[in-house]
Amino acid sequence: MVGKLYNKIKKYFSNMSFFKKMTLVYIMAIIIPTFAIGGLYYYHSQRYIENEVVKTVSGLVSQTKDGIVNKFNIAENVGEQIAYNSRLQRFLSRQFIFKPNAFEEYIDFIYPFINNALNFNQINIYNISIFVTNASIPESWSRFYHVSRIEEQSWYKDFVESDSNYMWMYRDIADLFKTHRNVDHSKVFTYVRKLYSLNNKYLGIAVIDIKVDDLLSALRSSYNGQWLAYLLDSGTILLPDDQADEDVKLVDINAKQSVGHFVNEDKLYLYQKLEEYDLMLVHKVSMKALIQSSRTGNINIILSVVFGILLLVIATYLILNILFSKIRQIIHVMNEVARGNFNIRIPVEGNNEIGQIANDFNTLIERVNNLVDNLIKKEIAQREAQLKALQYQINPHFIYNTIDSFRMKMVLIGEYETAEVITDFGKMLRYNMTDESMHTTIAEEVEYVKKFLNLQKFRYGERISLNIELPVELKRAKILRFILQPIVENSLSHGLTGIDQKVNIDIFFQLKNNMIAITVQDDGVGIDPVRLEEIKRQLYAQTEYNEVVHKDDSGSIGLININQRLKLYYGEQYSIQIESKVNEYTKTVISIPYQEIDE
């Protein structure tokens, strides 16, 4: 069925006049790319709006998160001040005797110290309580209680037995410790800090409460969107006051990282985890209105483009019709000539292209054979030139096969070390010649350095050694090609100065704050301070994008080439850091953003 339909369409198209074919092809050549470009524009405009909203709201989420973390930090600082106050430590350590000087110390220092810690800080600390092991200190005083009130509670037992000196926990009722007559049903985050004496004796705990409403006050005044805050472990919703269980389920399913965003229906969710405090912050924004306004503008643009295309098609049809009326006249004359009427001529009208055809038609038949002969000769000459060009091309596989033949020859005669070196050399050639990408993985770049060192050991023997520490999680990280080998080559060329000189090269990889720090260090002869300053001056100079990279004094690609490639690809802030001490060491450090290689 499909084959028959295709044959009918093909026959119909074949029987169409050239004018209709050209008109149809021209219209399709305009309409198809226009609608394709329009569709891509519409798609990317929606993505652009989404990305801009994500960028804007992400800043708000990060700013809000930082404000909350700052409040947590202030409470922790207050706890540290209490824990490390030497006078309070002594007060809690010794036997309390009901004498005037003991009351004076409490009235003049201990009570004001705790009261000031409660009142004079940058956040509203709800309450501070001190639970002490010293049974001689009366509980009747405002903020001191015996640990016997809480020592049977499971959280307290676990905390005391743990190695940690502090912890955060959430409580539904602020007066869980039953220290006040009126029970306060406010939700609080509680910071608990162990107290020790100067001789490291356990004295009790300091308990600092922050109301959830005070902690999350900035979330209630958001000018755009809705906030959601809940506990990671239990899923307890702290904000909003009404139920948001569906949102919590959505976030738990889609939040795979500590920070990120996702879209569900017409809502954009941006989230950040505060795992240390068991807290998740989510900001929900409706994108419907934003996308609808953009969609209206896009539709207007598309309608304008369609209207313009229709006008262009009509104008094109009229112009082609006028042009082809003259071409039809020429075709009629050519048919007469084909029938043997060589006396007929095309009427000449004007000096345009059609008139030029008419002027040249009389000589066309006589010159046609010569033109055909010339075309044949040109085609033959062109093919011969292509064959010669192909003959001069070198197939890289010929090089690999030749190297493999050398390796097998070495194996047959027992030169296994030489055969292994030749194998490494062949793999290095493949690394250089078979992949056109400028990137590779750190694991492949390290493997390339190892093969290079194996080649150098063939020359230097055990005078050189290499130690590489590469964490597993960085093996698939992306790195520019040929970054490490030139640095290692510099360590060898400048570090091995005498026959007995030995060089140990260490390469370390470290991931911190989404940045990879790569350190290459050797214990060679080092770099002269004057030369070192000159190298630093060249490395820290502003990169010129049209500058030709020259080789260094040793003839290798060199540090300057690496430094320029780093700055050109990653930015001016990503440059090589180098330090050295004569006769001791040379250390080169490269920092690059963490990215995984594309599959």
VEXDREN-2710 file (C-alpha; in Angstrom, 1 decimal):
% VEXDREN-2710
k/r/px/py/pz
1/MET/0.0/0.0/0.0
2/VAL/2.7/2.4/1.0
3/GLY/4.8/1.4/-2.1
4/LYS/1.9/2.1/-4.4
5/LEU/1.3/5.5/-2.9
6/TYR/5.0/6.3/-3.1
7/ASN/5.0/5.4/-6.8
8/LYS/2.0/7.5/-7.6
9/ILE/3.6/10.5/-5.9
10/LYS/6.9/9.9/-7.7
11/LYS/5.1/9.7/-11.1
12/TYR/3.0/12.8/-10.4
13/PHE/6.2/14.7/-9.4
14/SER/8.0/13.5/-12.5
15/ASN/5.2/14.7/-14.8
16/MET/5.2/18.2/-13.2
17/SER/6.6/21.0/-15.2
18/PHE/9.9/22.4/-14.1
19/PHE/8.2/25.7/-13.2
20/LYS/5.9/23.8/-10.7
21/LYS/8.7/21.7/-9.4
22/MET/10.9/24.8/-8.8
23/THR/8.0/26.6/-7.2
24/LEU/7.2/23.7/-4.9
25/VAL/10.8/23.1/-3.9
26/TYR/11.3/26.9/-3.2
27/ILE/8.2/27.0/-1.0
28/MET/9.4/23.9/0.9
29/ALA/12.9/25.4/1.2
30/ILE/11.3/28.4/2.9
31/ILE/8.6/26.8/5.0
32/ILE/10.4/23.8/6.5
33/PRO/13.5/25.6/7.8
34/THR/11.3/28.5/9.0
35/PHE/9.0/26.3/11.0
36/ALA/12.0/24.2/12.3
37/ILE/13.8/27.4/13.4
38/GLY/10.5/28.7/14.9
39/GLY/10.0/25.5/16.9
40/LEU/13.5/25.6/18.2
41/TYR/13.1/29.2/19.1
42/TYR/9.9/28.5/21.0
43/TYR/11.4/25.6/22.8
44/HIS/14.6/27.4/23.8
45/SER/12.7/30.5/24.9
46/GLN/10.7/28.4/27.3
47/ARG/14.0/26.9/28.6
48/TYR/15.5/30.3/28.9
49/ILE/12.6/31.6/31.0
50/GLU/12.9/28.6/33.2
51/ASN/16.7/29.0/33.6
52/GLU/16.3/32.7/34.4
53/VAL/13.7/32.0/37.0
54/VAL/15.9/29.2/38.5
55/LYS/18.9/31.6/38.5
56/THR/16.9/34.4/40.2
57/VAL/15.1/32.2/42.8
58/SER/18.3/30.2/43.5
59/GLY/19.9/33.4/44.8
60/LEU/16.9/34.0/47.1
61/VAL/17.0/30.4/48.4
62/SER/20.8/30.5/49.0
63/GLN/20.4/33.9/50.8
64/THR/17.6/32.6/53.0
65/LYS/19.5/29.4/53.8
66/ASP/22.6/31.5/54.8
67/GLY/20.4/33.6/57.1
68/ILE/19.1/30.5/58.8
69/VAL/22.5/28.9/59.1
70/ASN/23.8/32.2/60.6
71/LYS/21.2/32.0/63.3
72/PHE/22.2/28.4/64.0
73/ASN/25.9/29.6/64.2
74/ILE/25.0/32.4/66.6
75/ALA/23.4/29.9/69.0
76/GLU/26.4/27.6/68.7
77/ASN/28.7/30.5/69.5
78/VAL/26.7/31.3/72.6
79/GLY/27.0/27.7/73.6
80/GLU/30.7/27.8/73.1
81/GLN/31.0/30.9/75.3
82/ILE/29.2/29.2/78.1
83/ALA/31.2/26.0/77.7
84/TYR/34.6/27.7/77.8
85/ASN/33.9/30.2/80.5
86/SER/36.5/29.3/83.2
87/ARG/34.7/31.1/86.0
88/LEU/31.5/29.2/85.3
89/GLN/33.5/25.9/85.1
90/ARG/34.9/26.5/88.6
91/PHE/31.5/27.5/89.9
92/LEU/30.0/24.2/88.6
93/SER/32.9/22.1/89.8
94/ARG/33.2/22.9/93.5
95/GLN/30.9/22.1/96.4
96/PHE/28.4/24.9/96.9
97/ILE/28.2/26.1/100.5
98/PHE/25.4/28.4/101.6
99/LYS/27.6/31.4/102.4
100/PRO/27.3/35.1/101.4
101/ASN/30.3/35.0/99.0
102/ALA/28.7/32.1/97.1
103/PHE/25.5/34.1/96.6
104/GLU/27.5/37.2/95.6
105/GLU/29.4/35.2/92.9
106/TYR/26.1/34.0/91.5
107/ILE/24.4/37.4/91.7
108/ASP/27.4/39.4/90.4
109/PHE/28.7/37.1/87.7
110/ILE/27.0/33.8/87.0
111/TYR/23.5/35.0/86.6
112/PRO/24.4/38.2/84.6
113/PHE/26.6/36.1/82.3
114/ILE/23.8/33.6/81.5
115/ASN/21.3/36.5/81.2
116/ASN/23.5/38.5/78.9
117/ALA/24.1/35.4/76.7
118/LEU/20.3/35.1/76.5
119/ASN/19.5/38.8/75.7
120/PHE/22.5/40.4/74.0
121/ASN/22.9/38.6/70.7
122/GLN/21.8/39.0/67.1
123/ILE/18.9/36.5/67.3
124/ASN/16.0/35.9/69.7
125/ILE/17.2/33.0/71.8
126/TYR/14.1/31.7/73.5
127/ASN/15.7/30.1/76.5
128/ILE/19.0/29.0/78.1
129/SER/19.1/26.2/80.7
130/ILE/22.1/24.7/82.5
131/PHE/21.7/21.1/83.7
132/VAL/24.4/20.2/86.2
133/THR/25.7/17.1/87.8
134/ASN/26.7/19.0/90.9
135/ALA/23.8/18.2/93.3
136/SER/25.0/20.8/95.8
137/ILE/23.9/23.7/93.6
138/PRO/20.3/24.5/94.4
139/GLU/17.7/24.2/91.6
140/SER/15.7/27.1/92.9
141/TRP/17.9/29.5/91.0
142/SER/16.5/30.7/87.7
143/ARG/18.5/28.7/85.1
144/PHE/20.2/25.9/86.9
145/TYR/18.7/22.4/87.1
146/HIS/19.9/18.9/88.0
147/VAL/20.5/16.4/85.3
148/SER/18.3/14.0/87.2
149/ARG/15.4/15.7/85.5
150/ILE/16.5/14.4/82.1
151/GLU/19.0/11.6/82.7
152/GLU/16.4/8.9/82.0
153/GLN/15.5/10.3/78.6
154/SER/16.9/8.3/75.7
155/TRP/18.3/11.3/73.8
156/TYR/20.3/12.4/76.8
157/LYS/21.8/8.9/77.4
158/ASP/22.8/8.6/73.7
159/PHE/24.3/12.1/73.7
160/VAL/26.3/11.6/76.9
161/GLU/27.7/8.3/75.6
162/SER/28.6/9.8/72.2
163/ASP/32.0/11.3/71.3
164/SER/30.4/14.5/70.2
165/ASN/30.4/17.6/72.4
166/TYR/27.3/19.1/70.9
167/MET/24.1/18.3/68.9
168/TRP/21.0/19.9/67.5
169/MET/17.5/18.5/67.9
170/TYR/13.9/19.5/67.2
171/ARG/11.1/19.6/69.8
172/ASP/7.4/20.1/69.4
173/ILE/7.0/21.5/73.0
174/ALA/9.6/24.0/74.2
175/ASP/9.1/22.9/77.9
176/LEU/10.0/19.3/77.4
177/PHE/12.3/19.4/80.4
178/LYS/9.4/20.6/82.6
179/THR/11.4/23.4/84.1
180/HIS/8.5/26.0/84.0
181/ARG/5.1/26.0/85.5
182/ASN/3.3/27.0/82.3
183/VAL/3.9/24.6/79.4
184/ASP/4.9/26.4/76.2
185/HIS/3.7/24.6/73.1
186/SER/6.1/26.5/70.8
187/LYS/8.2/24.5/68.4
188/VAL/11.9/24.9/68.9
189/PHE/15.3/23.9/67.7
190/THR/17.6/23.0/70.6
191/TYR/21.3/23.2/70.7
192/VAL/22.8/21.0/73.4
193/ARG/26.5/21.5/74.5
194/LYS/28.4/19.4/77.0
195/LEU/30.2/21.2/79.8
196/TYR/33.5/20.1/81.3
197/SER/35.7/21.4/84.1
198/LEU/39.3/22.6/83.5
199/ASN/40.5/19.1/84.4
200/ASN/38.1/17.6/81.8
201/LYS/35.5/16.4/84.3
202/TYR/31.9/16.2/83.0
203/LEU/29.8/18.9/84.6
204/GLY/26.5/18.7/82.7
205/ILE/25.0/20.3/79.6
206/ALA/23.9/23.8/78.3
207/VAL/20.6/23.8/76.5
208/ILE/19.8/26.7/74.1
209/ASP/16.4/27.0/72.5
210/ILE/15.5/28.9/69.3
211/LYS/11.8/29.1/68.3
212/VAL/11.1/27.7/64.9
213/ASP/8.9/30.8/64.2
214/ASP/11.9/33.1/64.9
215/LEU/14.3/30.9/62.9
216/LEU/12.1/30.7/59.8
217/SER/10.7/34.3/60.0
218/ALA/12.3/35.3/56.7
219/LEU/10.4/32.5/54.9
220/ARG/7.0/33.9/55.9
221/SER/7.7/37.3/54.3
222/SER/8.7/35.9/50.9
223/TYR/7.6/38.3/48.1
224/ASN/7.4/35.6/45.5
225/GLY/6.3/31.9/45.7
226/GLN/5.7/29.7/48.7
227/TRP/8.2/28.3/51.2
228/LEU/8.2/24.8/52.6
229/ALA/10.4/23.7/55.6
230/TYR/10.4/20.2/57.1
231/LEU/12.7/17.7/58.9
232/LEU/14.5/15.3/56.7
233/ASP/14.3/12.2/58.9
234/SER/10.8/12.4/60.1
235/GLY/9.2/14.5/57.4
236/THR/7.7/16.8/60.1
237/ILE/6.4/20.0/58.4
238/LEU/7.6/23.2/60.2
239/LEU/6.3/25.6/57.5
240/PRO/3.6/26.3/56.2
241/ASP/1.1/25.9/59.0
242/ASP/-1.3/24.1/56.7
243/GLN/-0.6/20.7/55.3
244/ALA/2.0/20.3/52.5
245/ASP/2.4/16.5/52.5
246/GLU/2.1/16.2/48.7
247/ASP/5.0/18.7/48.3
248/VAL/7.1/16.8/50.8
249/LYS/6.6/13.6/48.9
250/LEU/7.5/15.3/45.6
251/VAL/10.7/16.7/47.0
252/ASP/11.7/13.4/48.6
253/ILE/11.3/11.7/45.3
254/ASN/13.1/14.3/43.1
255/ALA/15.7/15.8/45.5
256/LYS/18.7/13.6/44.7
257/GLN/21.4/16.2/45.6
258/SER/22.0/18.6/48.4
259/VAL/21.1/21.6/46.2
260/GLY/19.0/21.6/43.1
261/HIS/15.6/22.1/41.4
262/PHE/12.9/20.3/39.5
263/VAL/9.6/21.1/37.7
264/ASN/6.3/19.4/38.4
265/GLU/3.3/20.4/36.2
266/ASP/3.5/24.2/36.3
267/LYS/5.4/24.5/39.5
268/LEU/9.2/25.1/39.9
269/TYR/10.7/23.6/43.1
270/LEU/14.1/24.8/44.3
271/TYR/15.5/23.0/47.4
272/GLN/18.5/23.1/49.7
273/LYS/19.3/20.6/52.4
274/LEU/20.7/21.6/55.8
275/GLU/21.7/18.0/56.7
276/GLU/23.6/19.0/59.9
277/TYR/20.3/20.4/61.3
278/ASP/18.1/17.7/59.7
279/LEU/16.3/20.5/57.8
280/MET/15.1/20.9/54.2
281/LEU/14.2/24.2/52.6
282/VAL/12.0/24.3/49.5
283/HIS/10.8/27.3/47.5
284/LYS/7.9/26.7/45.1
285/VAL/7.2/29.2/42.3
286/SER/4.4/29.1/39.7
287/MET/5.8/29.4/36.2
288/LYS/2.3/29.4/34.5
289/ALA/2.0/33.2/34.3
290/LEU/5.6/33.7/33.2
291/ILE/5.4/31.1/30.5
292/GLN/1.9/32.3/29.4
293/SER/3.1/35.8/28.8
294/SER/6.1/34.6/26.9
295/ARG/3.9/32.2/24.9
296/THR/1.6/35.1/23.8
297/GLY/4.7/37.0/22.5
298/ASN/6.0/33.9/20.7
299/ILE/2.6/33.3/19.0
300/ASN/2.6/36.9/17.7
301/ILE/6.1/36.4/16.4
302/ILE/5.2/33.1/14.7
303/LEU/2.0/34.7/13.1
304/SER/4.1/37.6/11.8
305/VAL/6.6/35.1/10.3
306/VAL/3.8/33.1/8.7
307/PHE/2.3/36.2/7.1
308/GLY/5.7/37.2/5.8
309/ILE/6.2/33.8/4.3
310/LEU/2.9/33.9/2.5
311/LEU/3.7/37.3/1.0
312/LEU/7.2/36.0/0.0
313/VAL/5.6/32.9/-1.6
314/ILE/3.1/34.9/-3.7
315/ALA/5.8/37.3/-4.8
316/THR/8.1/34.5/-5.7
317/TYR/5.4/32.7/-7.7
318/LEU/4.7/35.9/-9.8
319/ILE/8.4/36.5/-10.5
320/LEU/9.0/32.8/-11.5
321/ASN/6.0/32.9/-13.8
322/ILE/7.3/35.9/-15.7
323/LEU/10.8/34.3/-15.9
324/PHE/9.6/30.9/-17.0
325/SER/7.4/32.4/-19.8
326/LYS/10.6/33.4/-21.5
327/ILE/12.2/30.0/-20.7
328/ARG/9.3/28.2/-22.3
329/GLN/9.9/30.2/-25.5
330/ILE/13.6/29.0/-25.4
331/ILE/12.5/25.4/-24.8
332/HIS/10.2/25.6/-27.9
333/VAL/13.1/26.8/-30.1
334/MET/15.4/24.0/-28.7
335/ASN/12.8/21.4/-29.5
336/GLU/12.7/22.7/-33.1
337/VAL/16.5/22.4/-33.3
338/ALA/16.3/18.8/-31.9
339/ARG/14.0/18.0/-34.8
340/GLY/16.6/19.1/-37.2
341/ASN/15.6/22.7/-37.8
342/PHE/19.0/24.4/-37.4
343/ASN/17.8/27.7/-39.0
344/ILE/15.6/28.7/-36.2
345/ARG/16.8/31.3/-33.8
346/ILE/15.7/32.6/-30.4
347/PRO/14.5/36.2/-30.5
348/VAL/16.9/38.4/-28.5
349/GLU/15.1/40.7/-25.9
350/GLY/17.4/42.8/-23.8
351/ASN/20.9/42.2/-22.4
352/ASN/20.0/40.1/-19.4
353/GLU/20.7/36.5/-18.9
354/ILE/17.9/35.4/-21.2
355/GLY/19.2/37.6/-23.9
356/GLN/22.7/36.2/-23.4
357/ILE/21.3/32.7/-23.9
358/ALA/19.7/33.8/-27.1
359/ASN/23.0/35.3/-28.4
360/ASP/25.0/32.1/-27.5
361/PHE/22.5/29.6/-28.9
362/ASN/23.7/29.8/-32.5
363/THR/27.2/28.7/-31.5
364/LEU/26.0/26.1/-28.9
365/ILE/25.6/23.1/-31.3
366/GLU/29.0/23.6/-32.8
367/ARG/30.9/23.9/-29.6
368/VAL/29.0/21.2/-27.7
369/ASN/31.3/18.4/-28.7
370/ASN/34.4/20.4/-27.7
371/LEU/32.8/21.2/-24.3
372/VAL/32.0/17.5/-23.7
373/ASP/35.6/16.6/-24.6
374/ASN/37.0/19.2/-22.2
375/LEU/34.7/18.1/-19.4
376/ILE/35.8/14.5/-19.9
377/LYS/39.5/15.5/-19.8
378/LYS/38.9/17.6/-16.7
379/GLU/37.2/14.8/-14.9
380/ILE/40.0/12.4/-15.8
381/ALA/42.6/14.9/-14.6
382/GLN/40.7/15.5/-11.4
383/ARG/40.4/11.8/-10.6
384/GLU/44.2/11.3/-11.2
385/ALA/44.9/14.2/-8.8
386/GLN/42.7/12.6/-6.2
387/LEU/44.4/9.3/-6.6
388/LYS/47.8/10.9/-6.2
389/ALA/46.6/12.7/-3.1
390/LEU/45.4/9.4/-1.7
391/GLN/48.7/7.8/-2.4
392/TYR/50.5/10.4/-0.3
393/GLN/48.3/9.9/2.7
394/ILE/49.7/8.0/5.6
395/ASN/47.4/5.6/7.3
396/PRO/48.0/5.7/11.1
397/HIS/47.3/2.0/11.3
398/PHE/50.4/1.4/9.3
399/ILE/52.4/3.1/12.0
400/TYR/50.7/1.0/14.8
401/ASN/51.2/-2.2/12.8
402/THR/54.9/-1.4/12.3
403/ILE/55.4/-0.6/16.0
404/ASP/53.7/-3.9/16.8
405/SER/56.0/-5.7/14.5
406/PHE/59.0/-4.2/16.3
407/ARG/57.5/-5.3/19.6
408/MET/57.0/-8.9/18.5
409/LYS/60.5/-9.0/17.2
410/MET/61.8/-7.9/20.6
411/VAL/59.7/-10.5/22.3
412/LEU/61.1/-13.2/20.0
413/ILE/64.7/-12.3/20.8
414/GLY/64.0/-12.0/24.6
415/GLU/64.1/-8.2/24.8
416/TYR/61.0/-8.1/27.0
417/GLU/61.8/-4.7/28.6
418/THR/62.3/-3.1/25.2
419/ALA/59.1/-4.8/23.9
420/GLU/57.2/-3.3/26.9
421/VAL/58.6/0.2/26.2
422/ILE/57.6/-0.1/22.5
423/THR/54.1/-1.1/23.6
424/ASP/53.8/1.9/25.8
425/PHE/55.1/4.1/23.0
426/GLY/52.5/2.7/20.7
427/LYS/49.7/3.4/23.2
428/MET/51.0/6.9/23.6
429/LEU/50.8/7.4/19.8
430/ARG/47.2/6.2/19.8
431/TYR/46.4/8.6/22.7
432/ASN/47.8/11.4/20.6
433/MET/46.5/10.5/17.2
434/THR/43.2/8.7/17.4
435/ASP/41.0/11.0/19.5
436/GLU/40.3/14.5/18.3
437/SER/38.6/15.7/21.5
438/MET/40.5/18.2/23.7
439/HIS/39.3/16.5/26.8
440/THR/39.9/13.2/28.5
441/THR/39.4/11.7/32.0
442/ILE/41.9/12.1/34.8
443/ALA/42.4/8.3/34.8
444/GLU/43.4/8.3/31.1
445/GLU/45.7/11.3/31.6
446/VAL/47.3/9.6/34.5
447/GLU/47.7/6.4/32.5
448/TYR/49.4/8.5/29.8
449/VAL/51.9/9.9/32.4
450/LYS/52.7/6.4/33.6
451/LYS/53.5/5.2/30.1
452/PHE/55.7/8.3/29.6
453/LEU/57.6/7.5/32.8
454/ASN/58.0/3.9/31.6
455/LEU/59.7/5.2/28.5
456/GLN/61.9/7.5/30.6
457/LYS/62.8/4.6/32.9
458/PHE/64.2/2.8/29.8
459/ARG/66.7/5.6/29.7
460/TYR/67.2/6.6/33.3
461/GLY/66.5/3.3/35.0
462/GLU/65.7/3.5/38.7
463/ARG/66.9/7.1/39.0
464/ILE/63.2/8.2/38.7
465/SER/60.2/7.1/40.6
466/LEU/56.5/8.1/40.4
467/ASN/53.8/8.1/43.1
468/ILE/50.2/8.9/42.2
469/GLU/47.4/9.3/44.7
470/LEU/44.1/9.4/42.7
471/PRO/40.8/9.1/44.6
472/VAL/38.3/6.8/42.9
473/GLU/35.6/9.5/42.7
474/LEU/37.9/11.7/40.5
475/LYS/38.9/9.0/37.9
476/ARG/35.9/10.0/35.6
477/ALA/36.5/13.8/36.1
478/LYS/37.1/15.8/32.9
479/ILE/40.5/17.4/32.2
480/LEU/42.2/19.0/29.3
481/ARG/44.5/16.6/27.4
482/PHE/48.3/16.8/27.8
483/ILE/48.2/18.8/31.1
484/LEU/50.2/16.5/33.4
485/GLN/52.8/15.0/31.1
486/PRO/54.7/18.3/30.3
487/ILE/54.9/19.1/34.0
488/VAL/56.3/15.6/34.7
489/GLU/58.7/16.1/31.8
490/ASN/59.9/19.4/33.3
491/SER/60.6/17.6/36.6
492/LEU/62.8/15.1/34.7
493/SER/64.6/17.5/32.4
494/HIS/65.3/20.1/35.1
495/GLY/65.6/17.7/38.1
496/LEU/68.1/15.2/36.7
497/THR/71.3/17.2/36.4
498/GLY/74.0/14.6/37.2
499/ILE/74.6/11.0/36.5
500/ASP/73.8/9.9/40.0
501/GLN/70.9/12.4/40.5
502/LYS/67.6/10.8/41.5
503/VAL/64.1/12.3/41.2
504/ASN/61.0/11.2/43.0
505/ILE/57.8/12.6/41.6
506/ASP/54.5/12.7/43.5
507/ILE/51.1/13.6/42.0
508/PHE/48.2/14.2/44.3
509/PHE/44.5/14.9/43.5
510/GLN/42.1/16.5/46.0
511/LEU/38.4/17.5/45.6
512/LYS/37.3/20.5/47.7
513/ASN/34.3/22.8/47.2
514/ASN/33.7/21.3/43.7
515/MET/37.3/22.2/42.7
516/ILE/40.0/19.7/41.9
517/ALA/43.5/20.6/43.1
518/ILE/46.3/18.7/41.2
519/THR/49.8/18.9/42.8
520/VAL/52.9/17.7/41.0
521/GLN/56.0/17.8/43.3
522/ASP/59.5/16.5/42.8
523/ASP/62.6/16.5/45.0
524/GLY/65.0/17.6/42.2
525/VAL/67.5/20.4/42.1
526/GLY/64.8/23.1/42.3
527/ILE/64.6/26.4/40.4
528/ASP/66.8/29.4/40.9
529/PRO/64.9/32.3/42.6
530/VAL/65.6/34.7/39.7
531/ARG/64.4/32.2/37.1
532/LEU/61.4/31.3/39.3
533/GLU/60.3/34.9/39.4
534/GLU/60.6/35.2/35.7
535/ILE/58.5/32.0/35.2
536/LYS/55.8/33.4/37.6
537/ARG/55.8/36.7/35.7
538/GLN/55.1/34.9/32.5
539/LEU/52.4/32.7/34.1
540/TYR/50.5/35.5/35.8
541/ALA/50.5/37.7/32.7
542/GLN/47.2/38.4/31.0
543/THR/46.4/35.9/28.3
544/GLU/46.3/37.2/24.7
545/TYR/43.8/35.1/22.8
546/ASN/45.6/35.6/19.4
547/GLU/49.0/34.9/20.9
548/VAL/51.0/32.0/19.4
549/VAL/52.2/29.6/22.1
550/HIS/55.9/29.1/21.8
551/LYS/57.9/26.2/23.2
552/ASP/60.1/26.7/26.2
553/ASP/63.9/26.5/26.4
554/SER/63.9/22.7/26.6
555/GLY/61.9/22.4/23.3
556/SER/58.8/20.9/25.0
557/ILE/55.3/22.3/25.2
558/GLY/56.1/23.8/28.6
559/LEU/54.3/25.4/31.5
560/ILE/53.3/28.5/29.6
561/ASN/51.4/26.5/27.0
562/ILE/49.5/24.6/29.8
563/ASN/48.9/27.9/31.7
564/GLN/47.4/29.6/28.6
565/ARG/45.2/26.6/27.8
566/LEU/43.9/26.6/31.4
567/LYS/43.1/30.3/31.4
568/LEU/41.7/30.3/27.9
569/TYR/39.3/27.4/28.6
570/TYR/38.4/27.9/32.3
571/GLY/39.1/31.6/32.8
572/GLU/41.9/33.9/34.0
573/GLN/41.6/32.8/37.6
574/TYR/42.7/29.3/36.7
575/SER/46.4/29.5/36.3
576/ILE/49.4/27.4/37.4
577/GLN/50.8/28.0/40.9
578/ILE/54.5/27.1/41.2
579/GLU/56.9/27.2/44.1
580/SER/60.4/25.9/44.5
581/LYS/63.5/25.8/46.8
582/VAL/66.9/25.2/45.4
583/ASN/68.2/21.6/46.0
584/GLU/65.0/20.7/47.8
585/TYR/61.9/20.6/45.8
586/THR/59.7/22.1/43.0
587/LYS/55.9/22.0/43.4
588/THR/53.3/22.8/40.7
589/VAL/49.6/23.2/41.6
590/ILE/46.7/23.3/39.1
591/SER/43.1/23.9/40.1
592/ILE/40.2/23.1/37.7
593/PRO/36.4/22.9/38.2
594/TYR/35.0/19.5/38.8
595/GLN/33.2/18.1/35.8
596/GLU/32.5/14.6/34.7
597/ILE/33.4/13.5/31.2
598/ASP/30.5/13.2/28.8
599/GLU/29.7/9.7/27.9
END
